[in-house]
Every structure is written in structure tokens, then in C-alpha cells.
Amino acid sequence: MEWAFEYSALGSHRQWVGGVLFARNSHAACFQLKRAGYQSVQVRLQLVRSVRNLFRTQFNRRDLSRFYKVTGRRLMKGRSLETGLAAGAGFIQDDRLRQAVILMRQFILDGKREHEAMLMAGFEARHAMIIRAAWLSGKTGDVFQALGLEVEREAHLKGRLNQILKMPVFMMGFMYAFFYVALRYLFPQTLVFMQTLHAQVPFYDAGVFALSQEAGRHPGLFTVCYGLLPVLAFFLGQTGAFRAVLNRFAQARELMLKTDQSILWTGYALLHEASVAPAEIASTLGEASLHDRTRLAFYRLSRLLQGGIHLDEAVESSGFPDFIVAGIQAAEQSGSLAVSLRDMARDLEEEVVLLAEQLTDLAKILSILGMGAMVLFFFLATYYPIVSVSLNNV
């Protein structure tokens, strides 16, 4: 986990500079700033910013896309990259990305190449590799623009995935919060009413009422433990447990697989146009993959390409899905690999959109059913015992 630190330091031109950066601890933050050439470094922990960025592990994709496209346009107009980075840091809202841009500019001023500065500042290795190849070809501005479009498509696809989960997550959060209120306030009142009438607690309510009594005896400890459970669930999800559960469902598995493939093969087209070696492209994309099956396939592809095997034969032997094998074979025969790869990625994106719409509709139905089940549970645990006891005593 990385924390937010507000810093002030002397820059390379002996001027005081300040900002926010993210690091594991204060020592790592100071080391990162001194590595960038800053002196007299002072850092201070910022809890509010740390909490705000707790659940964000990457740069904001829309900010990153905007930054790449604006930087590309400025370079194409003949401005220097250092000037573009200084101006670009001003309109970026994502704290992490702003920090990376500032550090990248400082590394370039210290004599580092563009791709080296990107890697040292925390940008993705795949993007740095593309910029390295673009610098050798003299098309840095064009490639920054292309990177911006790629990141924009990636944000669009991941937004589709988030849209599917938005309704179920909201409903689960609402029910979880309401269950806390019921345990602390509704169930105790029901239990007091039934004890007053010397009524027996139904067998299906015994466990819930016992938990409610424990919550009443230790309210502080119970509240802390109850609040920590969602945090624990989030970190378990980050370990891949949640993704493993989703992989058990065919539609969700297909959606994640095609989303990953669409993003990665668009990146392959960009790297291919930048004249990067095919084996190096495959190994880099394997590291960027979010799907275990895809990651292993790209690693096999890299080894086969190093052995001199042609791309279409290597893809077929690497364990890629049939639709990727067919798409690569068609792309090889088309005469323009990069253009055909982009067409294949766009076709996959259209399929992802259709799958996302189907899963969104299914998620809405399941959310309604889940809410109905929770309402029924609360009725059986609170009002039904009261009504039942009241009718029996009439």
C-alpha cells in the first residue's frame, strides 16, 4: 500500500518546489525525490489524500488519455517535451499521474531519454517501450496521440465492466448497511417485545437474535469489526479471489477474456508500427495482461517468436482462443498486420459491448431478486414474530 506525502524541496535551479507524491513510507518518498535531483527534502503524511487514493492502483485512464493526446499535439506543433510536461501537470486531476508527470519532466531535465524518464516516473512499461521506438523513428508526437486513443478505448471497455458491477455493488452495500442498523436497533426491540410476552423465539431467528445481543453487549468492537469486513473483502478481491469467482461464470469469463485480448492486441499493433521486435512485444504484453490464460499464451508466443516461428503459426501453438487464432491468420494474409489487428480489436470491442449489456440486464434482475430476498428476511426476523405472537394472544 502506498501513502500520500506532501513534499517541499529545492529543485535543480535552486527554487523551492512542492507537491504530492505516493510511496510506501517517508523514507521511500525522500529517496524518490532525491533520485529526481531534489535537495533539502521535507515530507509530511497526508491522510485525507491517502484514504482518497486507497482503492486506486492505477492512473486515472481518462486523465492519462487526455495527457497523452495533449502532449502529442504540442510536440507536433514543435514545442519541447519539457514545456509540454510542465503545462500538462496543471490540468491533471489525478494526484498519482500529476506526480509521475512532474518526476518525468525532472528526469528529462537531468538528461534521461523520454522512455527512461517514463519508466523511472512510474508509467507502464508498454507505453515507455512505444515511446522509445517512436523517439528512434522521429514520430514521438504521433505516437503520443495514438497512445491517448488506445488508453481512451481501454477506459471505455473497463467502464463497461464497471457498469455491470455498479448496481450489484450498490445494492450489496445498501443491504449491508441496513443489516447493521437492524442488528443494533430493530432486532433488539423485537426480542424485548417477545420476552415481555414470554414468547419463544422462532428457530430460524435464533442465530440472528444471538448476534444482535452480542452486538449490544460490545457495540464499539462490533462496529469496528463490521466496518472492517468490506475493507477485507476489497483486499481479497485485489488478490484475484473475486476474479476467480467470476471466472466460474461463462459469460463473465468470456467478457473479461475478450476485453483483455482487445486491449492487448491494440497494443501489439502500436508496438508493431513502432518497429519493436515481435518477441519483445509478446513478453511485454504478457506482463500487462490481467487474465492468467492470456498471460501464459503471450509468454509462449514470445518464446516461439524468438525461435523464428511465424506469427500465425506461433499464435496457434501458444494456446490463444480460436477467435484470436483466426483473426491473426486473417491479419497475416491481409498484407497490413497493424490495420487488421486494430480491426480485430474493434470487433472484439463490439462483442464486449453486447456481452456487457446482457450482463447488465442480468445484474439488474439479480439485484431486484436479492433486494426482495433481504426484505423477506427482515420481515420474517422482525415483524412476522410480532404479528404471530399478537394473533396467538388474541
N, C-alpha and C positions, 0 to 999 in steps of 0.2 A: 504494500500500500504506500502511496506517495502523498506527502503533506504539502500544503501551500505555504510558502515563505515569502514575506515581503522583504526586499533587499534594498540596500543603498551601497554604492561603491564608486570608486574612481575609475573612469574609463581610460582608454588608451591615449586620449588627448587631455588627460588630467581634469576632466569635467565630471561632476557628480551625476550619476545616473541612478535610477531606481525602477522598480517594477515588482512583478510576482513570478516566482518560478516554483516548480514542483520537484520534490526529491524525497528520498526515504527518511532522511533526517537532516539536521542542521549541518553536520559535517559534510555530507554529500552535497548539500546546496552550496556551501562555501567552496568545495573542490570544483564543482561545475562552473562557478563564476570565475574562480582563479584560472581555470583552464581556458576560459574565454578571454583572458587578458585583463580582468578587473583586479583592482587592488583596494586595500583598506575595506574589505568586505564586511558588512554587518547584515545579519539576517534575523528575522523575527517571525515566529509562527503565526499564521492567520487561520484561526479555527473555522470561521464562517466560510471562507473560500474552500478550505479543506473539505468540509461537510458537503458543500455545494457540488464539488467535483468527485465525491466519494464513489458514485456509481457510474462514472465516465472513465473508460480506459483508453479511448482513442480521441484524436482531434475531432471536433465537430465537422462532419463531412461537408455541410453546406458552406461553412466558413472556409474550409480548405479549398473547395472548388472555386469559390469566389476569389480567394487569394491567388491561386494558380492562374486563373484566367486574366485577372487584372495585371499580374506580373508579366504574363506573356504579352499582353497588349502594350505595356510600357517598353518592354525590350524591343518589340517590333517597331516602335516609334523612335528607337535609337537611344533610349535612356539607359543608364547603367543599372546593373542589378542591385548594387548597394543603395542607390537612390530609391529604386522601386521597393526594396525591403523596408527602408525607413518610412516611406509613405504608407506601405501596406499594413504595417503594425498598428497604425492608428485606427483603422476601421474594423479590425478583427475583434469580435466579442469573446471568443473562446480564450480563456486565460492560458491554457496549455499551448495552443497554437501561437498566440502572441509571444509567449516566452520563446518558443522554438524559432520564430522569425527573427527576434532580436538577437538570439545567440547565433543564428546562421549568418546574419549580417556582420556580427563581430568577428566570426571565424573567417569570413571572406576578407574583411579589412586586415586581418592578421596574415593573409597570404594563402589561405586554403582555397582549393578549387570548389566550384559550386556543389558538386556531388559529395565531396568530402565534408563540406560545411553542413549539408543536409543530414548526412549520417550522424555527425557529431551533435547536431541540434535535436535529434530525435525523430526525424522524418522517416517514412517507410523506406526500407532498403530497395524495394522495387522501383519507387519513384526516383530515388537517388541514382539508380542504375540507368534509368531512362534519361535523366538529365546529363549523366556522364557521357552517354553516347551522343546526345544532342550537342553537347559542347564540342565534341570532336568533329561533328558534321556542320557546325555553324548554324544550327536551326533551333537554338535554345528557346526563343520566343514562341515559335510554332509548337514546340513540344510542350511547353508550359500550358499553352492553350488546350492542347489535346489532353493533357493530364487533368485539367479542370473539367473537361467534358466527361472523362472517364469517372472521376470522383462523383460528379453530379449524377451519372447513371447509377453508380454504386449506392449513393444515398437514396435514390428513388426506389431501388429494389429492396434495400433494407427497410425503407419506410413502409413498404408493403407488408413485410414480415411483422413490423411493429404494430401495424394496423390490425392484424389478426389477433394479436395478444392484448390489445388495448382494452377491449370490452371484458374479456375474462379476468384480466388482472384487476380492473376497476371493481368488478363485482366481488371478486375474492377479497379485495381489500375492504370493501364496504361490509361484507358479511363478517370478516374477521374482527373489525372494529365493533360491530353491533354485538357480536358474541361476547366481547369483553364487557360491554355495558350490561348485557343480560346476566352474566356471571356475577357481576358486582352488585347489581341493583334489582333486576327482575326476579331471578330465581330465589334470592333470599326472602323476598316478600311473599312469593308463592309458598315457600317452605314454612314461613311463620304462620300463614293462614291455615295451612293443612295441620300443623302442630296444634293450633288453637282448637281445631275441631276434632283433634285426636284421630285424624285420617291417616291411612297408610300411604306411603309414597309408592307410586307405580314402579314396577321392576325396571322399566325402560328409562326411568328418570333418576334412578338411584345414583348412578355414577356422576351424572351432571350435578345433582344437588350436593354430592360429597365434594366435588371440585369447587363448587360455589362456596361451601363452608370453609374450605381451606383458603380460598382467596380472601374471605372476610377476616380470617384469623391473622393472615400475613399480607395485608394489602400492598405494602411497599415492595416487598420481594416478588409478589405475584405480578405486579405491574411491570417491574423491570424485566423479569423473565419472559412475560408475554410480549413485551416490546422488542426483545432481542430475537425472538423466533423468526420474524420476517428478515432481519439482517442476516441471520444464519442461513436462511433459505436462499437469500441472494448470493452469498458466497459459495454455497453448494452449487448454485446454478452456474457460477463462474468457473467451477472446476470441470464442467462438462456433464454433470449429472442430469441437469434439465434437458440438455441437448440429447442425451442418451435416451431419456424417456420419450422425447418427441420422435426419435428415430424408430420407435416401435410402431408408429402410425404411418401407413403407406403414403398418404397424401402429404403429410408434413415432411416425411423423409424425401420425397420427390421434390417438394418445393425448395428445401434447403440445398439439396444437391444441385438443382438447376440454377439456383441463384448463385451459388459458389462457382459453378462452371461458367456461367455468363460473365461474371466479373473477371475471372482469371483469364479466359481466352481473349477478352478485350485487351487485357494487359499484355498477353502474348503478341497480339497484333501490333501494339505500340512498340514493344521491345524489338520485334522483327523489323519494323520500319526503321528503327534506330540502329540496325545492323549489329545487334548483340548476338553472340554465339547461341545457337539453339539449346545446347546442353545447359548453358548458364541461365538461359531464360527459364527452362523447366525446373531447375533446382531452386531458383528464386521464387517462382510461383508456388512451388510445393511448400515453402516456408510460410507463404501468405495464405494458404488455404485454411478454411475453417472446418472442413469435412475430412475425417480420417481417411476414408477411402480415396478421396481426391488427392490428398497429400501423398499417400503411398504411390498412387499412379504417376504423379509428376516426378517423384524420386526415381521410379523405374524408368520413366521416359528419359530422364537426364542421363542415366547410365547407358541406355540403348543408343541415344544420340551420340554419346561420346565414343561408342563403338562403331560409328559410321553408318548405322541403320537409318533408312529414310524415314521422314516424319510420319507418313501414313502407316507404314509397317510398324514403327515403334509405338505409336498410339494404340494400335490393335493388340500389341503384345504386352501393354502396360497395365491393363485392367480398367480402362476407361469404359463408361457406359456405351451401349450400342449407338445411341444417338450422337455421341461425340465422335465415335469412330467413323460413322457415316458422314458426318459433317466435315471432318478433316480430310477424308478421302475425296469428297466433292471439292473442297477448297484447293487441294493439291492439283486437281485436274482443271481448275478454272483458269489458271495462269496468273492469278493475283491473290496470293495467300492472305495478305493483310486485309484486303477488302472482303474476301469471302469469310474470314474469321469474324469480322465485325457483323456481317450479315447473319452468321450462325448465332452470334451472341444476341443480336436483336430478336431473332426468332425465339431463342430461349427466354428472353425477357418477356415477350408476349405470352409465352406459356406460363411464366411465373405470375404474371398479372391475372390470368384466368384462374390459376390454382389459388391465388391469394383471395380472389373474390369468392370462390367456392368455400374456402376455409373460413372466411369472414362470416359468411351466411351461417355456416355450421356453428361457429363460435357464438353467434348471437342466440341461436336456438338453444345451445347447451347452457348459455348464461341464464336464459329465462327459466329453463328447467331447474338449474341449480338454485336460483332465487326462490322458485316455488317450493323446492325441497327444504330450503332453510326456513321459509315461512311456516311450512307444515311442522317442522321440528320445533320451532318456538311455540307454536300453538299447542302441540302435544305436551311440551315441557312446562308451560305456564298456565294458559287459560283452560285447557281441557281438564286438568286435575281439579281446578277450582269449580268449573261447571259441573263436573261429575259428582264431586262431594256435595255441592249445593243441591243437586237434584235428588241425591240419595237421602238427604236430610229433610226433604220437604214432606 
